Amino acid sequence: MTIKLEVFTSLSCPYCPMAVAAAEEAVKELGDVVDYEHLDVNENMDKVQEYTIMSVPTVVIDGEVAFIGAPSTEELVEKLKEKL
């Protein structure tokens, strides 16, 4: 089973690097069970509209908004493990 992890960010967002770092650490911890994608909101408007993203960072797991704001690595890993 693979879990789809999408992190939506913007270059102007001061909190987005923390969300990306948490996602990258979670992927390292969980390995191949996570299909990770980092998306810039300005370049992916179709997905932004699909998920109704209103602020960044936003973390989407398996097509559902899981976090608005930057989660800690621990929070993200816990949420991903719930999907296994």
PyMOL Python script that loads the backbone (N, CA, C, O; Angstrom):
from pymol import cmd

cmd.read_pdbstr("""\
ATOM      1  N   MET A   1       0.846  -1.191   0.000  1.00  0.00           N
ATOM      2  CA  MET A   1       0.000   0.000   0.000  1.00  0.00           C
ATOM      3  C   MET A   1       0.884   1.244   0.000  1.00  0.00           C
ATOM      4  O   MET A   1       1.865   1.328   0.739  1.00  0.00           O
ATOM      5  N   THR A   2       0.521   2.197  -0.833  1.00  0.00           N
ATOM      6  CA  THR A   2       1.252   3.459  -0.916  1.00  0.00           C
ATOM      7  C   THR A   2       0.351   4.597  -0.456  1.00  0.00           C
ATOM      8  O   THR A   2      -0.826   4.655  -0.811  1.00  0.00           O
ATOM      9  N   ILE A   3       0.917   5.498   0.335  1.00  0.00           N
ATOM     10  CA  ILE A   3       0.196   6.673   0.822  1.00  0.00           C
ATOM     11  C   ILE A   3       0.653   7.869  -0.008  1.00  0.00           C
ATOM     12  O   ILE A   3       1.854   8.099  -0.151  1.00  0.00           O
ATOM     13  N   LYS A   4      -0.278   8.618  -0.546  1.00  0.00           N
ATOM     14  CA  LYS A   4       0.040   9.818  -1.333  1.00  0.00           C
ATOM     15  C   LYS A   4       0.144  11.010  -0.393  1.00  0.00           C
ATOM     16  O   LYS A   4      -0.823  11.356   0.287  1.00  0.00           O
ATOM     17  N   LEU A   5       1.313  11.635  -0.355  1.00  0.00           N
ATOM     18  CA  LEU A   5       1.566  12.811   0.473  1.00  0.00           C
ATOM     19  C   LEU A   5       1.883  13.986  -0.443  1.00  0.00           C
ATOM     20  O   LEU A   5       2.837  13.942  -1.219  1.00  0.00           O
ATOM     21  N   GLU A   6       1.071  15.039  -0.345  1.00  0.00           N
ATOM     22  CA  GLU A   6       1.285  16.249  -1.135  1.00  0.00           C
ATOM     23  C   GLU A   6       1.431  17.432  -0.186  1.00  0.00           C
ATOM     24  O   GLU A   6       0.612  17.633   0.711  1.00  0.00           O
ATOM     25  N   VAL A   7       2.479  18.206  -0.398  1.00  0.00           N
ATOM     26  CA  VAL A   7       2.710  19.397   0.421  1.00  0.00           C
ATOM     27  C   VAL A   7       2.648  20.605  -0.509  1.00  0.00           C
ATOM     28  O   VAL A   7       3.438  20.727  -1.445  1.00  0.00           O
ATOM     29  N   PHE A   8       1.700  21.491  -0.238  1.00  0.00           N
ATOM     30  CA  PHE A   8       1.502  22.692  -1.046  1.00  0.00           C
ATOM     31  C   PHE A   8       2.173  23.875  -0.365  1.00  0.00           C
ATOM     32  O   PHE A   8       1.928  24.150   0.809  1.00  0.00           O
ATOM     33  N   THR A   9       3.020  24.568  -1.112  1.00  0.00           N
ATOM     34  CA  THR A   9       3.777  25.684  -0.570  1.00  0.00           C
ATOM     35  C   THR A   9       3.806  26.848  -1.543  1.00  0.00           C
ATOM     36  O   THR A   9       3.304  26.770  -2.665  1.00  0.00           O
ATOM     37  N   SER A  10       4.412  27.927  -1.075  1.00  0.00           N
ATOM     38  CA  SER A  10       4.639  29.110  -1.899  1.00  0.00           C
ATOM     39  C   SER A  10       6.021  29.649  -1.559  1.00  0.00           C
ATOM     40  O   SER A  10       6.469  29.544  -0.417  1.00  0.00           O
ATOM     41  N   LEU A  11       6.689  30.216  -2.537  1.00  0.00           N
ATOM     42  CA  LEU A  11       8.028  30.762  -2.297  1.00  0.00           C
ATOM     43  C   LEU A  11       8.027  31.885  -1.267  1.00  0.00           C
ATOM     44  O   LEU A  11       9.021  32.087  -0.569  1.00  0.00           O
ATOM     45  N   SER A  12       6.927  32.611  -1.169  1.00  0.00           N
ATOM     46  CA  SER A  12       6.859  33.751  -0.247  1.00  0.00           C
ATOM     47  C   SER A  12       6.467  33.361   1.180  1.00  0.00           C
ATOM     48  O   SER A  12       6.409  34.219   2.061  1.00  0.00           O
ATOM     49  N   CYS A  13       6.202  32.091   1.409  1.00  0.00           N
ATOM     50  CA  CYS A  13       5.717  31.619   2.712  1.00  0.00           C
ATOM     51  C   CYS A  13       6.886  31.313   3.654  1.00  0.00           C
ATOM     52  O   CYS A  13       7.741  30.489   3.329  1.00  0.00           O
ATOM     53  N   PRO A  14       6.928  31.969   4.816  1.00  0.00           N
ATOM     54  CA  PRO A  14       8.034  31.727   5.751  1.00  0.00           C
ATOM     55  C   PRO A  14       7.929  30.391   6.487  1.00  0.00           C
ATOM     56  O   PRO A  14       8.932  29.907   7.012  1.00  0.00           O
ATOM     57  N   TYR A  15       6.751  29.790   6.539  1.00  0.00           N
ATOM     58  CA  TYR A  15       6.549  28.528   7.265  1.00  0.00           C
ATOM     59  C   TYR A  15       6.667  27.294   6.372  1.00  0.00           C
ATOM     60  O   TYR A  15       6.792  26.175   6.869  1.00  0.00           O
ATOM     61  N   CYS A  16       6.629  27.494   5.082  1.00  0.00           N
ATOM     62  CA  CYS A  16       6.634  26.382   4.136  1.00  0.00           C
ATOM     63  C   CYS A  16       7.895  25.513   4.207  1.00  0.00           C
ATOM     64  O   CYS A  16       7.780  24.292   4.107  1.00  0.00           O
ATOM     65  N   PRO A  17       9.077  26.082   4.372  1.00  0.00           N
ATOM     66  CA  PRO A  17      10.252  25.213   4.481  1.00  0.00           C
ATOM     67  C   PRO A  17      10.166  24.219   5.638  1.00  0.00           C
ATOM     68  O   PRO A  17      10.710  23.119   5.545  1.00  0.00           O
ATOM     69  N   MET A  18       9.494  24.591   6.722  1.00  0.00           N
ATOM     70  CA  MET A  18       9.323  23.662   7.845  1.00  0.00           C
ATOM     71  C   MET A  18       8.422  22.492   7.454  1.00  0.00           C
ATOM     72  O   MET A  18       8.679  21.354   7.848  1.00  0.00           O
ATOM     73  N   ALA A  19       7.383  22.759   6.692  1.00  0.00           N
ATOM     74  CA  ALA A  19       6.485  21.692   6.240  1.00  0.00           C
ATOM     75  C   ALA A  19       7.203  20.749   5.283  1.00  0.00           C
ATOM     76  O   ALA A  19       7.014  19.535   5.348  1.00  0.00           O
ATOM     77  N   VAL A  20       8.017  21.299   4.405  1.00  0.00           N
ATOM     78  CA  VAL A  20       8.780  20.486   3.460  1.00  0.00           C
ATOM     79  C   VAL A  20       9.798  19.625   4.213  1.00  0.00           C
ATOM     80  O   VAL A  20       9.959  18.444   3.907  1.00  0.00           O
ATOM     81  N   ALA A  21      10.475  20.209   5.186  1.00  0.00           N
ATOM     82  CA  ALA A  21      11.451  19.458   5.978  1.00  0.00           C
ATOM     83  C   ALA A  21      10.773  18.313   6.735  1.00  0.00           C
ATOM     84  O   ALA A  21      11.307  17.206   6.790  1.00  0.00           O
ATOM     85  N   ALA A  22       9.614  18.571   7.310  1.00  0.00           N
ATOM     86  CA  ALA A  22       8.868  17.531   8.024  1.00  0.00           C
ATOM     87  C   ALA A  22       8.473  16.408   7.067  1.00  0.00           C
ATOM     88  O   ALA A  22       8.572  15.230   7.412  1.00  0.00           O
ATOM     89  N   ALA A  23       8.031  16.771   5.882  1.00  0.00           N
ATOM     90  CA  ALA A  23       7.634  15.771   4.882  1.00  0.00           C
ATOM     91  C   ALA A  23       8.834  14.935   4.452  1.00  0.00           C
ATOM     92  O   ALA A  23       8.733  13.713   4.338  1.00  0.00           O
ATOM     93  N   GLU A  24       9.954  15.581   4.214  1.00  0.00           N
ATOM     94  CA  GLU A  24      11.143  14.851   3.784  1.00  0.00           C
ATOM     95  C   GLU A  24      11.641  13.906   4.874  1.00  0.00           C
ATOM     96  O   GLU A  24      12.086  12.799   4.571  1.00  0.00           O
ATOM     97  N   GLU A  25      11.572  14.325   6.132  1.00  0.00           N
ATOM     98  CA  GLU A  25      11.962  13.450   7.241  1.00  0.00           C
ATOM     99  C   GLU A  25      10.985  12.288   7.391  1.00  0.00           C
ATOM    100  O   GLU A  25      11.398  11.162   7.666  1.00  0.00           O
ATOM    101  N   ALA A  26       9.704  12.553   7.213  1.00  0.00           N
ATOM    102  CA  ALA A  26       8.698  11.490   7.297  1.00  0.00           C
ATOM    103  C   ALA A  26       8.919  10.452   6.202  1.00  0.00           C
ATOM    104  O   ALA A  26       8.784   9.252   6.440  1.00  0.00           O
ATOM    105  N   VAL A  27       9.259  10.916   5.008  1.00  0.00           N
ATOM    106  CA  VAL A  27       9.531  10.002   3.898  1.00  0.00           C
ATOM    107  C   VAL A  27      10.758   9.151   4.210  1.00  0.00           C
ATOM    108  O   VAL A  27      10.766   7.952   3.934  1.00  0.00           O
ATOM    109  N   LYS A  28      11.784   9.755   4.779  1.00  0.00           N
ATOM    110  CA  LYS A  28      12.975   8.987   5.164  1.00  0.00           C
ATOM    111  C   LYS A  28      12.626   7.921   6.193  1.00  0.00           C
ATOM    112  O   LYS A  28      13.118   6.794   6.128  1.00  0.00           O
ATOM    113  N   GLU A  29      11.778   8.288   7.135  1.00  0.00           N
ATOM    114  CA  GLU A  29      11.410   7.360   8.206  1.00  0.00           C
ATOM    115  C   GLU A  29      10.525   6.220   7.710  1.00  0.00           C
ATOM    116  O   GLU A  29      10.708   5.070   8.109  1.00  0.00           O
ATOM    117  N   LEU A  30       9.569   6.538   6.842  1.00  0.00           N
ATOM    118  CA  LEU A  30       8.600   5.528   6.411  1.00  0.00           C
ATOM    119  C   LEU A  30       8.982   4.833   5.110  1.00  0.00           C
ATOM    120  O   LEU A  30       8.465   3.756   4.809  1.00  0.00           O
ATOM    121  N   GLY A  31       9.874   5.431   4.342  1.00  0.00           N
ATOM    122  CA  GLY A  31      10.372   4.776   3.135  1.00  0.00           C
ATOM    123  C   GLY A  31       9.398   4.744   1.980  1.00  0.00           C
ATOM    124  O   GLY A  31       8.662   5.696   1.722  1.00  0.00           O
ATOM    125  N   ASP A  32       9.419   3.603   1.285  1.00  0.00           N
ATOM    126  CA  ASP A  32       8.698   3.457   0.021  1.00  0.00           C
ATOM    127  C   ASP A  32       7.182   3.442   0.143  1.00  0.00           C
ATOM    128  O   ASP A  32       6.493   3.443  -0.877  1.00  0.00           O
ATOM    129  N   VAL A  33       6.646   3.426   1.349  1.00  0.00           N
ATOM    130  CA  VAL A  33       5.185   3.424   1.486  1.00  0.00           C
ATOM    131  C   VAL A  33       4.591   4.810   1.231  1.00  0.00           C
ATOM    132  O   VAL A  33       3.373   4.953   1.117  1.00  0.00           O
ATOM    133  N   VAL A  34       5.451   5.830   1.142  1.00  0.00           N
ATOM    134  CA  VAL A  34       4.980   7.202   0.925  1.00  0.00           C
ATOM    135  C   VAL A  34       5.371   7.678  -0.469  1.00  0.00           C
ATOM    136  O   VAL A  34       6.544   7.647  -0.840  1.00  0.00           O
ATOM    137  N   ASP A  35       4.387   8.112  -1.227  1.00  0.00           N
ATOM    138  CA  ASP A  35       4.591   8.742  -2.531  1.00  0.00           C
ATOM    139  C   ASP A  35       4.479  10.242  -2.293  1.00  0.00           C
ATOM    140  O   ASP A  35       3.376  10.774  -2.165  1.00  0.00           O
ATOM    141  N   TYR A  36       5.621  10.923  -2.233  1.00  0.00           N
ATOM    142  CA  TYR A  36       5.685  12.331  -1.820  1.00  0.00           C
ATOM    143  C   TYR A  36       5.787  13.267  -3.015  1.00  0.00           C
ATOM    144  O   TYR A  36       6.534  13.017  -3.961  1.00  0.00           O
ATOM    145  N   GLU A  37       5.020  14.349  -2.953  1.00  0.00           N
ATOM    146  CA  GLU A  37       5.078  15.383  -3.977  1.00  0.00           C
ATOM    147  C   GLU A  37       5.022  16.753  -3.317  1.00  0.00           C
ATOM    148  O   GLU A  37       4.143  17.023  -2.498  1.00  0.00           O
ATOM    149  N   HIS A  38       5.961  17.610  -3.676  1.00  0.00           N
ATOM    150  CA  HIS A  38       6.023  18.994  -3.192  1.00  0.00           C
ATOM    151  C   HIS A  38       5.523  19.876  -4.329  1.00  0.00           C
ATOM    152  O   HIS A  38       6.086  19.864  -5.424  1.00  0.00           O
ATOM    153  N   LEU A  39       4.458  20.645  -4.067  1.00  0.00           N
ATOM    154  CA  LEU A  39       3.813  21.433  -5.117  1.00  0.00           C
ATOM    155  C   LEU A  39       3.760  22.906  -4.747  1.00  0.00           C
ATOM    156  O   LEU A  39       3.400  23.263  -3.626  1.00  0.00           O
ATOM    157  N   ASP A  40       4.120  23.754  -5.693  1.00  0.00           N
ATOM    158  CA  ASP A  40       3.982  25.199  -5.523  1.00  0.00           C
ATOM    159  C   ASP A  40       2.553  25.578  -5.915  1.00  0.00           C
ATOM    160  O   ASP A  40       2.083  25.209  -6.991  1.00  0.00           O
ATOM    161  N   VAL A  41       1.874  26.303  -5.053  1.00  0.00           N
ATOM    162  CA  VAL A  41       0.469  26.650  -5.324  1.00  0.00           C
ATOM    163  C   VAL A  41       0.309  27.466  -6.599  1.00  0.00           C
ATOM    164  O   VAL A  41      -0.704  27.345  -7.288  1.00  0.00           O
ATOM    165  N   ASN A  42       1.288  28.287  -6.915  1.00  0.00           N
ATOM    166  CA  ASN A  42       1.178  29.134  -8.101  1.00  0.00           C
ATOM    167  C   ASN A  42       1.323  28.355  -9.400  1.00  0.00           C
ATOM    168  O   ASN A  42       0.896  28.822 -10.456  1.00  0.00           O
ATOM    169  N   GLU A  43       1.919  27.178  -9.329  1.00  0.00           N
ATOM    170  CA  GLU A  43       2.129  26.363 -10.527  1.00  0.00           C
ATOM    171  C   GLU A  43       1.150  25.195 -10.612  1.00  0.00           C
ATOM    172  O   GLU A  43       1.172  24.444 -11.587  1.00  0.00           O
ATOM    173  N   ASN A  44       0.299  25.034  -9.615  1.00  0.00           N
ATOM    174  CA  ASN A  44      -0.611  23.891  -9.567  1.00  0.00           C
ATOM    175  C   ASN A  44      -2.020  24.321  -9.183  1.00  0.00           C
ATOM    176  O   ASN A  44      -2.622  23.757  -8.269  1.00  0.00           O
ATOM    177  N   MET A  45      -2.537  25.310  -9.878  1.00  0.00           N
ATOM    178  CA  MET A  45      -3.839  25.873  -9.542  1.00  0.00           C
ATOM    179  C   MET A  45      -4.976  24.860  -9.656  1.00  0.00           C
ATOM    180  O   MET A  45      -5.962  24.961  -8.926  1.00  0.00           O
ATOM    181  N   ASP A  46      -4.856  23.892 -10.552  1.00  0.00           N
ATOM    182  CA  ASP A  46      -5.903  22.880 -10.678  1.00  0.00           C
ATOM    183  C   ASP A  46      -6.040  22.068  -9.388  1.00  0.00           C
ATOM    184  O   ASP A  46      -7.155  21.806  -8.935  1.00  0.00           O
ATOM    185  N   LYS A  47      -4.925  21.675  -8.803  1.00  0.00           N
ATOM    186  CA  LYS A  47      -4.968  20.914  -7.550  1.00  0.00           C
ATOM    187  C   LYS A  47      -5.359  21.809  -6.377  1.00  0.00           C
ATOM    188  O   LYS A  47      -6.044  21.362  -5.457  1.00  0.00           O
ATOM    189  N   VAL A  48      -4.930  23.064  -6.403  1.00  0.00           N
ATOM    190  CA  VAL A  48      -5.315  24.015  -5.353  1.00  0.00           C
ATOM    191  C   VAL A  48      -6.833  24.147  -5.325  1.00  0.00           C
ATOM    192  O   VAL A  48      -7.443  24.147  -4.255  1.00  0.00           O
ATOM    193  N   GLN A  49      -7.432  24.258  -6.487  1.00  0.00           N
ATOM    194  CA  GLN A  49      -8.891  24.367  -6.564  1.00  0.00           C
ATOM    195  C   GLN A  49      -9.562  23.053  -6.188  1.00  0.00           C
ATOM    196  O   GLN A  49     -10.599  23.054  -5.523  1.00  0.00           O
ATOM    197  N   GLU A  50      -8.983  21.938  -6.604  1.00  0.00           N
ATOM    198  CA  GLU A  50      -9.550  20.622  -6.291  1.00  0.00           C
ATOM    199  C   GLU A  50      -9.655  20.407  -4.779  1.00  0.00           C
ATOM    200  O   GLU A  50     -10.664  19.903  -4.287  1.00  0.00           O
ATOM    201  N   TYR A  51      -8.604  20.793  -4.046  1.00  0.00           N
ATOM    202  CA  TYR A  51      -8.566  20.610  -2.594  1.00  0.00           C
ATOM    203  C   TYR A  51      -9.049  21.836  -1.813  1.00  0.00           C
ATOM    204  O   TYR A  51      -9.080  21.819  -0.583  1.00  0.00           O
ATOM    205  N   THR A  52      -9.428  22.903  -2.532  1.00  0.00           N
ATOM    206  CA  THR A  52      -9.878  24.155  -1.925  1.00  0.00           C
ATOM    207  C   THR A  52      -8.845  24.680  -0.922  1.00  0.00           C
ATOM    208  O   THR A  52      -9.170  24.980   0.227  1.00  0.00           O
ATOM    209  N   ILE A  53      -7.620  24.781  -1.373  1.00  0.00           N
ATOM    210  CA  ILE A  53      -6.533  25.261  -0.516  1.00  0.00           C
ATOM    211  C   ILE A  53      -6.602  26.777  -0.422  1.00  0.00           C
ATOM    212  O   ILE A  53      -6.593  27.485  -1.429  1.00  0.00           O
ATOM    213  N   MET A  54      -6.672  27.261   0.825  1.00  0.00           N
ATOM    214  CA  MET A  54      -6.819  28.696   1.069  1.00  0.00           C
ATOM    215  C   MET A  54      -5.559  29.319   1.666  1.00  0.00           C
ATOM    216  O   MET A  54      -5.385  30.536   1.611  1.00  0.00           O
ATOM    217  N   SER A  55      -4.683  28.494   2.234  1.00  0.00           N
ATOM    218  CA  SER A  55      -3.452  29.027   2.816  1.00  0.00           C
ATOM    219  C   SER A  55      -2.351  27.978   2.727  1.00  0.00           C
ATOM    220  O   SER A  55      -2.613  26.790   2.539  1.00  0.00           O
ATOM    221  N   VAL A  56      -1.138  28.437   2.863  1.00  0.00           N
ATOM    222  CA  VAL A  56       0.023  27.542   2.802  1.00  0.00           C
ATOM    223  C   VAL A  56       0.848  27.680   4.074  1.00  0.00           C
ATOM    224  O   VAL A  56       0.843  28.738   4.703  1.00  0.00           O
ATOM    225  N   PRO A  57       1.540  26.643   4.448  1.00  0.00           N
ATOM    226  CA  PRO A  57       1.562  25.325   3.817  1.00  0.00           C
ATOM    227  C   PRO A  57       0.303  24.538   4.120  1.00  0.00           C
ATOM    228  O   PRO A  57      -0.315  24.702   5.172  1.00  0.00           O
ATOM    229  N   THR A  58      -0.068  23.682   3.181  1.00  0.00           N
ATOM    230  CA  THR A  58      -1.163  22.738   3.376  1.00  0.00           C
ATOM    231  C   THR A  58      -0.645  21.352   3.024  1.00  0.00           C
ATOM    232  O   THR A  58      -0.011  21.154   1.987  1.00  0.00           O
ATOM    233  N   VAL A  59      -0.924  20.401   3.900  1.00  0.00           N
ATOM    234  CA  VAL A  59      -0.485  19.023   3.695  1.00  0.00           C
ATOM    235  C   VAL A  59      -1.713  18.174   3.400  1.00  0.00           C
ATOM    236  O   VAL A  59      -2.674  18.161   4.169  1.00  0.00           O
ATOM    237  N   VAL A  60      -1.667  17.464   2.275  1.00  0.00           N
ATOM    238  CA  VAL A  60      -2.764  16.604   1.844  1.00  0.00           C
ATOM    239  C   VAL A  60      -2.268  15.161   1.868  1.00  0.00           C
ATOM    240  O   VAL A  60      -1.211  14.844   1.323  1.00  0.00           O
ATOM    241  N   ILE A  61      -3.054  14.290   2.513  1.00  0.00           N
ATOM    242  CA  ILE A  61      -2.715  12.871   2.568  1.00  0.00           C
ATOM    243  C   ILE A  61      -3.854  12.094   1.933  1.00  0.00           C
ATOM    244  O   ILE A  61      -5.006  12.197   2.353  1.00  0.00           O
ATOM    245  N   ASP A  62      -3.514  11.318   0.916  1.00  0.00           N
ATOM    246  CA  ASP A  62      -4.510  10.516   0.189  1.00  0.00           C
ATOM    247  C   ASP A  62      -5.731  11.329  -0.216  1.00  0.00           C
ATOM    248  O   ASP A  62      -6.864  10.869  -0.076  1.00  0.00           O
ATOM    249  N   GLY A  63      -5.500  12.535  -0.716  1.00  0.00           N
ATOM    250  CA  GLY A  63      -6.581  13.345  -1.250  1.00  0.00           C
ATOM    251  C   GLY A  63      -7.392  14.124  -0.240  1.00  0.00           C
ATOM    252  O   GLY A  63      -8.375  14.769  -0.605  1.00  0.00           O
ATOM    253  N   GLU A  64      -6.997  14.078   1.043  1.00  0.00           N
ATOM    254  CA  GLU A  64      -7.715  14.824   2.078  1.00  0.00           C
ATOM    255  C   GLU A  64      -6.762  15.778   2.789  1.00  0.00           C
ATOM    256  O   GLU A  64      -5.640  15.403   3.129  1.00  0.00           O
ATOM    257  N   VAL A  65      -7.207  17.001   3.010  1.00  0.00           N
ATOM    258  CA  VAL A  65      -6.381  17.966   3.736  1.00  0.00           C
ATOM    259  C   VAL A  65      -6.169  17.442   5.154  1.00  0.00           C
ATOM    260  O   VAL A  65      -7.125  17.218   5.897  1.00  0.00           O
ATOM    261  N   ALA A  66      -4.897  17.250   5.516  1.00  0.00           N
ATOM    262  CA  ALA A  66      -4.549  16.709   6.830  1.00  0.00           C
ATOM    263  C   ALA A  66      -4.055  17.796   7.777  1.00  0.00           C
ATOM    264  O   ALA A  66      -4.332  17.756   8.976  1.00  0.00           O
ATOM    265  N   PHE A  67      -3.320  18.770   7.233  1.00  0.00           N
ATOM    266  CA  PHE A  67      -2.780  19.859   8.044  1.00  0.00           C
ATOM    267  C   PHE A  67      -2.840  21.156   7.260  1.00  0.00           C
ATOM    268  O   PHE A  67      -2.516  21.194   6.073  1.00  0.00           O
ATOM    269  N   ILE A  68      -3.256  22.218   7.932  1.00  0.00           N
ATOM    270  CA  ILE A  68      -3.114  23.575   7.409  1.00  0.00           C
ATOM    271  C   ILE A  68      -2.101  24.215   8.327  1.00  0.00           C
ATOM    272  O   ILE A  68      -2.362  24.412   9.514  1.00  0.00           O
ATOM    273  N   GLY A  69      -0.948  24.540   7.782  1.00  0.00           N
ATOM    274  CA  GLY A  69       0.178  24.953   8.596  1.00  0.00           C
ATOM    275  C   GLY A  69       1.214  23.841   8.592  1.00  0.00           C
ATOM    276  O   GLY A  69       0.972  22.754   8.067  1.00  0.00           O
ATOM    277  N   ALA A  70       2.355  24.117   9.176  1.00  0.00           N
ATOM    278  CA  ALA A  70       3.465  23.163   9.157  1.00  0.00           C
ATOM    279  C   ALA A  70       3.383  22.203  10.341  1.00  0.00           C
ATOM    280  O   ALA A  70       3.518  22.626  11.489  1.00  0.00           O
ATOM    281  N   PRO A  71       3.163  20.920  10.075  1.00  0.00           N
ATOM    282  CA  PRO A  71       3.167  19.954  11.172  1.00  0.00           C
ATOM    283  C   PRO A  71       4.601  19.617  11.564  1.00  0.00           C
ATOM    284  O   PRO A  71       5.537  19.839  10.796  1.00  0.00           O
ATOM    285  N   SER A  72       4.756  19.086  12.752  1.00  0.00           N
ATOM    286  CA  SER A  72       6.069  18.563  13.125  1.00  0.00           C
ATOM    287  C   SER A  72       6.257  17.232  12.402  1.00  0.00           C
ATOM    288  O   SER A  72       5.291  16.637  11.924  1.00  0.00           O
ATOM    289  N   THR A  73       7.477  16.777  12.327  1.00  0.00           N
ATOM    290  CA  THR A  73       7.740  15.475  11.708  1.00  0.00           C
ATOM    291  C   THR A  73       6.958  14.387  12.429  1.00  0.00           C
ATOM    292  O   THR A  73       6.390  13.498  11.795  1.00  0.00           O
ATOM    293  N   GLU A  74       6.929  14.458  13.757  1.00  0.00           N
ATOM    294  CA  GLU A  74       6.243  13.436  14.553  1.00  0.00           C
ATOM    295  C   GLU A  74       4.743  13.409  14.245  1.00  0.00           C
ATOM    296  O   GLU A  74       4.155  12.339  14.085  1.00  0.00           O
ATOM    297  N   GLU A  75       4.129  14.593  14.164  1.00  0.00           N
ATOM    298  CA  GLU A  75       2.695  14.673  13.853  1.00  0.00           C
ATOM    299  C   GLU A  75       2.404  14.084  12.474  1.00  0.00           C
ATOM    300  O   GLU A  75       1.426  13.362  12.282  1.00  0.00           O
ATOM    301  N   LEU A  76       3.264  14.407  11.536  1.00  0.00           N
ATOM    302  CA  LEU A  76       3.067  13.940  10.164  1.00  0.00           C
ATOM    303  C   LEU A  76       3.248  12.431  10.069  1.00  0.00           C
ATOM    304  O   LEU A  76       2.453  11.753   9.419  1.00  0.00           O
ATOM    305  N   VAL A  77       4.282  11.901  10.708  1.00  0.00           N
ATOM    306  CA  VAL A  77       4.513  10.462  10.690  1.00  0.00           C
ATOM    307  C   VAL A  77       3.328   9.724  11.326  1.00  0.00           C
ATOM    308  O   VAL A  77       2.871   8.705  10.806  1.00  0.00           O
ATOM    309  N   GLU A  78       2.844  10.241  12.438  1.00  0.00           N
ATOM    310  CA  GLU A  78       1.703   9.624  13.114  1.00  0.00           C
ATOM    311  C   GLU A  78       0.481   9.586  12.208  1.00  0.00           C
ATOM    312  O   GLU A  78      -0.207   8.568  12.130  1.00  0.00           O
ATOM    313  N   LYS A  79       0.210  10.689  11.526  1.00  0.00           N
ATOM    314  CA  LYS A  79      -0.945  10.773  10.628  1.00  0.00           C
ATOM    315  C   LYS A  79      -0.778   9.819   9.436  1.00  0.00           C
ATOM    316  O   LYS A  79      -1.742   9.187   9.003  1.00  0.00           O
ATOM    317  N   LEU A  80       0.437   9.722   8.916  1.00  0.00           N
ATOM    318  CA  LEU A  80       0.693   8.812   7.803  1.00  0.00           C
ATOM    319  C   LEU A  80       0.538   7.361   8.241  1.00  0.00           C
ATOM    320  O   LEU A  80      -0.008   6.545   7.498  1.00  0.00           O
ATOM    321  N   LYS A  81       1.008   7.037   9.424  1.00  0.00           N
ATOM    322  CA  LYS A  81       0.897   5.660   9.931  1.00  0.00           C
ATOM    323  C   LYS A  81      -0.554   5.253  10.117  1.00  0.00           C
ATOM    324  O   LYS A  81      -0.882   4.073   9.995  1.00  0.00           O
ATOM    325  N   GLU A  82      -1.434   6.213  10.412  1.00  0.00           N
ATOM    326  CA  GLU A  82      -2.859   5.920  10.537  1.00  0.00           C
ATOM    327  C   GLU A  82      -3.441   5.396   9.225  1.00  0.00           C
ATOM    328  O   GLU A  82      -4.431   4.664   9.228  1.00  0.00           O
ATOM    329  N   LYS A  83      -2.831   5.769   8.118  1.00  0.00           N
ATOM    330  CA  LYS A  83      -3.320   5.365   6.786  1.00  0.00           C
ATOM    331  C   LYS A  83      -2.823   3.983   6.376  1.00  0.00           C
ATOM    332  O   LYS A  83      -3.318   3.409   5.406  1.00  0.00           O
ATOM    333  N   LEU A  84      -1.855   3.450   7.105  1.00  0.00           N
ATOM    334  CA  LEU A  84      -1.309   2.132   6.753  1.00  0.00           C
ATOM    335  C   LEU A  84      -2.237   1.007   7.179  1.00  0.00           C
ATOM    336  O   LEU A  84      -1.929  -0.164   6.958  1.00  0.00           O
TER     337      LEU A  84
END
""", "prot")
cmd.dss("prot")
cmd.show_as("cartoon", "prot")
cmd.util.cbc("prot")
cmd.orient("prot")
